[in-house]
């Protein structure tokens, strides 16, 4: 069985050249992530256009996800070589935007002295370096290092989110977003989401006219407001770095499972991110624990797994994607395809209040049952917006999902949908002819062969809205 779980790779200095981008795509990268926290907008746009060019040359749909910085609190730039925080030693934090030193680490948050309390656990970067606040000392906060390490660059610092007086998205987020909406970016990740209102404030058109909005779940408030955030978003990311700082570490695996399943239950793609193959930034192979982590993310039902520093600054980005692809493909082979729809049925989800959505959900449910009972080779979905494809993907069918759309933006956005191979389809005069063209295209692409049974999902044209109301089973002649 071909790999079903999608791979997102972050593009950075180690992976931005055309040769490496080609290698990443050929090794299995489905979506390229551009992290806007560390780069200028001009450099990020250069990377964007280079990714588009390479994908076009290879004639492969590759989605592009831009990750907005959000109200990230960062420390002042570290001196060359960094600052080594030693276990048990005391250091000082001070509000400011200057250069940090071993004596004083500056933090670009004006309310630092009032919002950090004695006893708070503070983490740097992705949580590898931890310190406890000892309290205010005049114009500084004293900290004692619990787990040390070297701080380099301008790492983020995590402060308990319930006290932070920051809004999402920030004015800078919106400025950056405008630049990428203008060039047609496929997806945008929103950092530090705490409510559905944060997601709505991003103000883009609904996908596929606008980018698919990915809400990053990384705060305690986001977990408490999860259902509303999922409903307001196009997709969700389990951002385990800050999430692991907001909750006791023993809770993180259970939160991951719960977030993933609640997203998939309502047809939202969900990404598992942070430190998946972290050791491969330098090492040629992952740790056994990392390999198990990737496989378990697949077993949990992740639509996609994400690489960050591993491909942005690592020694061999192409090899990392190849390793990730092999681990995910092997885990996909062992996924509980038979048990997943049964579990989904136990949720007793409320029917969609939207009639069109309710009809489409009902038809995709029927389609996955039919595909399972007849052992269909493929489920061919025709969808202008991608909703039908995402609806069928939530059932995790064993049959491959072929997502056909006449909208190029939809095709790009379907690169995030589990198990889906997206195809662009020319317009036809009516829905019946469109379905026939999709079947013919699937045969021409080698996805299905004479004698195969396939399930076809499309609209009949009876409804004014774009409703998927037809399911049929055909045998490829």
C-alpha positions as CSV (number, residue, x, y, z in Angstrom):
1,X,0.0,0.0,0.0
2,X,1.3,3.5,-0.9
3,X,1.8,6.0,1.9
4,X,-1.4,7.7,3.0
5,X,-0.2,10.1,5.7
6,X,1.1,13.4,4.2
7,X,4.5,14.9,5.0
8,X,5.2,18.6,5.6
9,X,8.8,19.8,5.4
10,X,10.0,23.2,6.5
11,X,12.1,25.0,3.9
12,X,15.2,26.9,5.3
13,X,18.8,27.6,4.5
14,X,19.6,23.9,4.2
15,X,16.8,23.1,1.7
16,X,16.0,26.3,-0.3
17,X,18.0,25.6,-3.4
18,X,16.3,24.0,-6.5
19,X,18.3,20.8,-6.4
20,X,17.3,20.1,-2.7
21,X,13.7,21.1,-3.3
22,X,13.5,18.6,-6.2
23,X,15.0,15.9,-3.9
24,X,12.5,16.7,-1.1
25,X,9.5,16.4,-3.5
26,X,10.8,13.2,-5.0
27,X,11.5,11.7,-1.5
28,X,7.9,12.4,-0.4
29,X,7.3,16.0,0.6
30,X,3.6,16.8,0.0
31,X,3.6,20.3,1.5
32,X,6.4,22.9,1.9
33,X,6.3,25.0,5.0
34,X,7.7,28.5,5.1
35,X,8.2,29.7,8.7
36,X,7.9,33.5,8.7
37,X,9.3,33.8,12.3
38,X,12.9,33.9,11.2
39,X,13.0,35.3,7.6
40,X,12.3,38.6,5.9
41,X,9.2,38.7,3.7
42,X,11.3,39.2,0.6
43,X,13.4,36.0,1.3
44,X,10.2,34.1,2.1
45,X,8.6,35.1,-1.2
46,X,11.7,34.1,-3.1
47,X,11.4,30.6,-1.5
48,X,7.7,30.5,-2.3
49,X,8.3,31.2,-6.0
50,X,11.2,28.7,-6.1
51,X,9.1,26.0,-4.7
52,X,6.3,26.7,-7.2
53,X,8.8,26.5,-10.0
54,X,10.3,23.2,-9.0
55,X,6.9,21.6,-8.4
56,X,5.8,22.9,-11.8
57,X,8.9,21.5,-13.5
58,X,8.2,18.1,-11.9
59,X,4.5,18.4,-12.7
60,X,3.6,17.4,-9.1
61,X,1.1,19.3,-6.9
62,X,2.9,20.6,-3.8
63,X,1.0,22.6,-1.3
64,X,2.7,25.6,0.3
65,X,2.0,26.5,4.0
66,X,3.1,29.8,5.5
67,X,3.4,29.8,9.2
68,X,2.7,33.3,10.7
69,X,4.9,34.3,13.7
70,X,2.1,35.2,15.9
71,X,2.6,37.1,19.2
72,X,5.7,35.1,19.9
73,X,7.9,36.3,22.8
74,X,11.6,36.1,22.0
75,X,14.8,36.8,23.8
76,X,17.2,39.4,22.5
77,X,19.9,38.2,20.0
78,X,22.5,36.0,21.6
79,X,26.2,36.8,21.2
80,X,28.2,34.7,18.7
81,X,28.5,31.2,20.0
82,X,25.4,31.6,22.2
83,X,25.0,31.6,25.9
84,X,25.3,28.4,27.9
85,X,22.7,28.1,30.7
86,X,24.1,25.7,33.3
87,X,21.9,23.5,35.4
88,X,21.3,24.9,38.9
89,X,22.8,28.3,38.1
90,X,20.9,31.6,38.4
91,X,20.4,34.1,35.6
92,X,18.4,37.3,35.0
93,X,15.7,38.3,32.5
94,X,14.9,41.9,31.7
95,X,12.3,43.5,29.4
96,X,14.0,45.0,26.3
97,X,14.9,44.6,22.7
98,X,18.7,44.7,22.9
99,X,21.4,42.1,22.7
100,X,21.4,39.4,25.4
101,X,24.4,38.3,27.4
102,X,25.2,35.8,30.1
103,X,24.5,38.5,32.7
104,X,21.2,39.7,31.4
105,X,18.9,37.9,28.9
106,X,16.6,40.5,27.3
107,X,13.0,39.6,26.5
108,X,10.8,41.6,24.0
109,X,7.8,41.7,26.3
110,X,7.0,44.9,28.1
111,X,4.9,43.2,30.8
112,X,7.6,40.7,31.7
113,X,8.0,42.0,35.3
114,X,4.3,41.8,36.1
115,X,3.2,38.7,34.1
116,X,6.0,36.3,35.3
117,X,5.4,35.1,38.8
118,X,7.6,33.4,41.3
119,X,7.4,29.6,40.7
120,X,6.5,29.8,37.0
121,X,8.2,27.3,34.7
122,X,9.8,29.1,31.7
123,X,11.0,27.3,28.7
124,X,13.2,28.4,25.8
125,X,13.0,27.3,22.1
126,X,10.9,24.1,21.8
127,X,11.2,23.4,25.6
128,X,14.6,21.7,25.7
129,X,15.9,24.4,28.1
130,X,13.8,25.0,31.3
131,X,14.1,27.4,34.2
132,X,12.0,28.3,37.2
133,X,11.2,32.0,38.0
134,X,12.5,33.0,41.4
135,X,10.7,36.3,41.5
136,X,11.3,40.0,40.7
137,X,14.5,41.7,41.7
138,X,14.1,45.4,41.0
139,X,14.0,45.7,37.2
140,X,14.7,42.0,36.5
141,X,13.4,38.5,37.0
142,X,15.7,36.0,38.6
143,X,15.6,32.4,37.2
144,X,17.2,29.2,38.2
145,X,18.0,26.7,35.4
146,X,16.4,23.3,35.7
147,X,17.6,21.8,32.4
148,X,20.3,23.7,30.7
149,X,21.7,24.1,27.2
150,X,23.0,26.7,24.8
151,X,20.8,29.6,23.7
152,X,21.6,30.8,20.2
153,X,20.0,33.2,17.8
154,X,16.7,34.7,19.0
155,X,14.8,31.7,20.6
156,X,11.3,32.0,21.9
157,X,10.5,32.0,25.6
158,X,7.3,30.4,26.8
159,X,5.4,32.2,29.6
160,X,2.1,30.8,30.9
161,X,-0.4,31.9,28.2
162,X,-3.3,32.7,30.5
163,X,-1.5,35.8,31.7
164,X,-0.2,37.1,28.4
165,X,-1.8,40.3,27.1
166,X,-1.3,39.6,23.4
167,X,-3.7,39.4,20.5
168,X,-3.8,36.9,17.6
169,X,-3.3,37.7,14.7
170,X,-0.9,40.5,15.2
171,X,-0.6,43.5,12.9
172,X,2.6,42.0,11.6
173,X,0.8,38.7,10.9
174,X,-1.8,40.5,8.8
175,X,0.9,42.4,6.9
176,X,2.7,39.2,6.1
177,X,-0.5,37.4,5.2
178,X,-1.5,40.1,2.7
179,X,1.8,39.5,0.8
180,X,1.2,35.8,0.5
181,X,-2.5,36.0,-0.2
182,X,-1.6,38.2,-3.1
183,X,0.6,35.5,-4.7
184,X,-2.0,32.8,-4.0
185,X,-0.6,30.8,-1.0
186,X,-2.5,27.5,-0.4
187,X,-2.5,27.4,3.4
188,X,-1.7,29.7,6.4
189,X,-0.9,28.6,10.0
190,X,-2.1,30.9,12.7
191,X,0.0,30.9,15.9
192,X,-1.1,31.3,19.5
193,X,-4.8,30.7,18.9
194,X,-7.0,30.9,22.0
195,X,-10.5,31.1,20.6
196,X,-12.5,30.8,17.4
197,X,-12.6,34.6,17.4
198,X,-8.9,34.6,16.8
199,X,-9.3,32.4,13.7
200,X,-12.1,34.6,12.3
201,X,-10.0,37.7,12.8
202,X,-7.6,36.6,10.1
203,X,-10.2,37.9,7.7
204,X,-9.4,35.8,4.5
205,X,-12.0,34.5,2.1
206,X,-13.2,31.0,2.8
207,X,-11.1,28.3,1.1
208,X,-10.7,27.6,-1.7
209,X,-11.0,31.2,-2.7
210,X,-8.7,32.0,0.1
211,X,-6.0,30.0,1.9
212,X,-6.9,27.0,4.1
213,X,-6.5,28.4,7.7
214,X,-4.6,26.1,10.0
215,X,-5.2,26.8,13.7
216,X,-2.2,25.9,15.9
217,X,-3.2,24.3,19.1
218,X,-0.5,25.3,21.6
219,X,-2.2,27.0,24.5
220,X,-4.4,25.8,27.4
221,X,-7.2,28.1,26.2
222,X,-7.1,26.5,22.7
223,X,-7.6,23.1,24.3
224,X,-10.5,24.4,26.4
225,X,-12.1,26.0,23.3
226,X,-11.1,23.2,20.9
227,X,-14.5,22.4,19.3
228,X,-15.3,26.0,18.4
229,X,-11.7,26.5,17.0
230,X,-12.0,23.3,14.9
231,X,-15.3,24.5,13.5
232,X,-13.9,27.9,12.5
233,X,-10.7,26.5,11.0
234,X,-9.9,24.7,7.7
235,X,-7.3,22.4,9.5
236,X,-5.5,22.1,12.8
237,X,-2.0,21.6,14.0
238,X,-1.0,19.9,17.2
239,X,1.9,22.2,18.1
240,X,3.5,20.0,20.7
241,X,6.4,22.4,21.6
242,X,4.4,25.1,23.5
243,X,1.6,22.7,24.2
244,X,4.0,20.6,26.2
245,X,4.9,23.7,28.2
246,X,1.3,24.5,29.0
247,X,0.4,21.1,30.3
248,X,2.3,18.5,32.4
249,X,4.4,16.4,30.0
250,X,2.5,13.2,30.9
251,X,-0.7,14.7,29.5
252,X,0.8,15.5,26.1
253,X,0.3,12.1,24.4
254,X,-3.3,12.0,25.5
255,X,-4.0,15.6,24.3
256,X,-2.5,14.7,21.0
257,X,-4.8,11.7,20.5
258,X,-7.9,13.7,21.6
259,X,-7.2,16.7,19.4
260,X,-6.6,14.5,16.4
261,X,-9.7,12.4,16.8
262,X,-12.0,15.4,17.4
263,X,-10.6,17.1,14.3
264,X,-11.0,14.1,12.0
265,X,-14.5,13.3,13.3
266,X,-15.7,16.6,11.7
267,X,-13.6,16.3,8.5
268,X,-10.7,18.6,9.4
269,X,-7.2,17.7,8.4
270,X,-4.8,17.6,11.4
271,X,-1.1,17.9,11.6
272,X,1.2,16.5,14.3
273,X,4.3,18.7,14.7
274,X,7.4,19.4,16.7
275,X,10.5,17.3,17.3
276,X,9.4,14.3,15.3
277,X,12.9,13.4,14.0
278,X,14.8,16.1,15.9
279,X,18.0,14.1,16.2
280,X,18.3,14.0,12.4
281,X,19.3,17.7,12.3
282,X,22.8,16.2,12.9
283,X,22.5,12.4,13.0
284,X,22.1,10.2,9.9
285,X,19.3,8.2,11.5
286,X,16.5,8.9,14.1
287,X,16.4,7.5,17.6
288,X,14.1,4.5,18.2
289,X,11.8,6.7,20.2
290,X,11.5,9.2,17.3
291,X,10.6,6.4,14.8
292,X,8.0,5.1,17.3
293,X,6.7,8.7,17.7
294,X,6.1,9.1,14.0
295,X,4.4,5.7,13.7
296,X,2.2,6.5,16.7
297,X,1.1,9.8,15.2
298,X,0.0,7.8,12.1
299,X,-1.9,5.3,14.3
300,X,-3.6,8.2,16.1
301,X,-5.0,9.3,12.7
302,X,-2.8,12.3,11.8
303,X,-3.5,13.6,8.3
304,X,0.1,14.9,8.1
305,X,3.3,14.8,10.1
306,X,5.7,17.8,10.0
307,X,9.4,18.3,9.9
308,X,10.9,21.6,11.2
309,X,14.6,22.1,11.9
310,X,15.3,18.6,10.5
311,X,14.8,20.0,6.9
312,X,15.3,23.7,7.5
313,X,18.8,23.6,8.9
314,X,19.6,19.9,9.0
315,X,22.6,18.2,7.4
316,X,20.7,16.1,4.9
317,X,17.0,17.3,4.4
318,X,16.3,14.9,1.5
319,X,17.4,11.9,3.6
320,X,15.2,13.0,6.5
321,X,12.1,13.2,4.3
322,X,13.0,9.8,2.9
323,X,13.2,8.3,6.4
324,X,10.0,10.0,7.4
325,X,8.2,8.6,4.3
326,X,9.4,5.1,5.0
327,X,8.3,5.1,8.6
328,X,4.9,6.6,7.8
329,X,4.3,4.2,4.9
330,X,5.0,1.2,7.1
331,X,2.7,2.6,9.8
332,X,0.0,3.2,7.2
333,X,0.2,-0.5,6.4
334,X,-0.7,-1.4,10.0
335,X,-3.4,1.3,10.5
336,X,-6.7,0.0,11.9
337,X,-8.8,0.6,8.8
338,X,-11.6,-1.7,9.8
339,X,-11.9,-0.3,13.3
340,X,-11.7,3.4,12.5
341,X,-15.2,3.9,11.0
342,X,-16.6,1.8,13.9
343,X,-15.0,4.2,16.4
344,X,-16.2,7.2,14.4
345,X,-19.8,6.0,14.6
346,X,-19.6,5.9,18.4
347,X,-19.2,9.7,18.6
348,X,-22.9,10.3,17.7
349,X,-22.0,13.6,16.0
350,X,-24.7,16.2,15.6
351,X,-25.9,16.4,11.9
352,X,-24.7,19.4,10.0
353,X,-27.0,22.3,10.2
354,X,-26.0,23.1,6.6
355,X,-28.3,21.0,4.3
356,X,-25.6,20.8,1.6
357,X,-23.0,19.7,4.2
358,X,-25.4,17.1,5.7
359,X,-26.2,15.6,2.3
360,X,-22.5,15.4,1.4
361,X,-21.6,13.8,4.8
362,X,-24.3,11.2,4.4
363,X,-23.1,10.3,0.8
364,X,-19.5,10.0,1.8
365,X,-20.5,7.7,4.7
366,X,-22.4,5.5,2.2
367,X,-19.4,5.6,-0.2
368,X,-16.9,4.4,2.4
369,X,-19.2,1.6,3.4
370,X,-19.7,0.5,-0.2
371,X,-16.0,0.7,-0.9
372,X,-15.2,-1.5,2.1
373,X,-17.8,-4.1,1.2
374,X,-16.8,-4.5,-2.4
375,X,-13.1,-4.1,-1.9
376,X,-12.9,-1.1,-4.2
377,X,-9.6,-0.1,-5.6
378,X,-10.3,3.6,-5.4
379,X,-12.9,6.2,-4.4
380,X,-13.1,8.9,-7.1
381,X,-14.3,12.2,-5.7
382,X,-15.3,15.2,-7.7
383,X,-15.2,18.4,-5.6
384,X,-14.9,22.1,-6.4
385,X,-14.1,23.1,-2.8
386,X,-12.4,19.9,-1.4
387,X,-15.2,19.4,1.2
388,X,-16.3,16.1,-0.3
389,X,-12.7,14.8,-0.3
390,X,-12.1,15.8,3.3
391,X,-15.4,14.3,4.3
392,X,-14.5,10.9,2.8
393,X,-10.9,11.0,4.2
394,X,-12.2,11.2,7.8
395,X,-13.3,7.5,7.5
396,X,-9.8,6.5,6.6
397,X,-10.9,4.0,3.9
398,X,-8.5,1.3,2.7
399,X,-9.3,2.3,-0.9
400,X,-7.1,5.1,-2.4
401,X,-8.8,8.5,-2.6
402,X,-8.5,10.3,-5.9
403,X,-9.6,13.9,-5.5
404,X,-10.5,15.6,-8.8
405,X,-11.3,19.3,-9.0
406,X,-11.6,21.9,-11.7
407,X,-10.2,24.5,-9.2
408,X,-6.4,24.7,-9.2
409,X,-6.4,26.1,-5.6
410,X,-8.5,23.2,-4.4
411,X,-6.0,20.7,-5.9
412,X,-3.2,22.4,-4.0
413,X,-5.1,22.4,-0.8
414,X,-5.9,18.7,-1.1
415,X,-2.2,17.9,-0.7
416,X,-3.0,18.1,3.1
417,X,-5.9,15.5,2.9
418,X,-5.0,12.1,4.2
419,X,-4.8,9.3,1.6
420,X,-5.7,11.7,-1.3
421,X,-4.0,12.0,-4.6
422,X,-5.2,15.3,-6.1
423,X,-5.8,15.9,-9.8
424,X,-6.8,18.9,-11.8
425,X,-9.7,18.3,-14.2
426,X,-10.9,20.3,-17.1
427,X,-14.4,21.7,-17.0
428,X,-17.1,19.6,-18.7
429,X,-20.6,20.6,-20.0
430,X,-22.4,18.7,-17.2
431,X,-21.9,16.7,-14.1
432,X,-22.2,13.3,-15.9
433,X,-19.6,14.1,-18.4
434,X,-17.4,15.5,-15.6
435,X,-17.6,12.1,-13.8
436,X,-16.7,10.2,-17.0
437,X,-13.7,12.4,-17.5
438,X,-12.5,11.8,-14.0
439,X,-12.7,8.0,-14.4
440,X,-10.9,8.3,-17.7
441,X,-8.2,10.4,-16.1
442,X,-7.8,7.9,-13.3
443,X,-7.2,5.1,-15.9
444,X,-4.8,7.3,-17.9
445,X,-2.8,8.0,-14.7
446,X,-2.5,4.3,-13.9
447,X,-4.5,4.7,-10.6
448,X,-7.1,2.1,-11.7
449,X,-7.0,-0.6,-14.3
450,X,-9.5,-2.7,-16.3
451,X,-11.6,-4.9,-14.1
452,X,-11.2,-2.7,-11.0
453,X,-14.2,-1.7,-9.0
454,X,-14.3,1.9,-8.1
455,X,-16.8,4.1,-6.2
456,X,-17.5,7.5,-7.8
457,X,-18.8,10.5,-5.7
458,X,-20.1,13.6,-7.5
459,X,-23.1,16.0,-7.8
460,X,-26.0,15.4,-10.0
461,X,-26.8,19.1,-10.7
462,X,-30.2,18.8,-9.1
463,X,-29.3,21.2,-6.3
464,X,-28.4,24.8,-6.9
465,X,-25.6,24.5,-4.4
466,X,-22.5,22.4,-4.9
467,X,-23.8,19.3,-3.3
468,X,-22.4,15.8,-3.6
469,X,-25.5,13.7,-3.9
470,X,-24.6,10.8,-6.1
471,X,-22.7,7.6,-5.3
472,X,-22.2,4.9,-7.9
473,X,-20.1,1.8,-8.2
474,X,-18.6,1.0,-11.6
475,X,-16.2,-1.6,-13.0
476,X,-13.5,-0.2,-15.1
477,X,-14.0,-1.6,-18.7
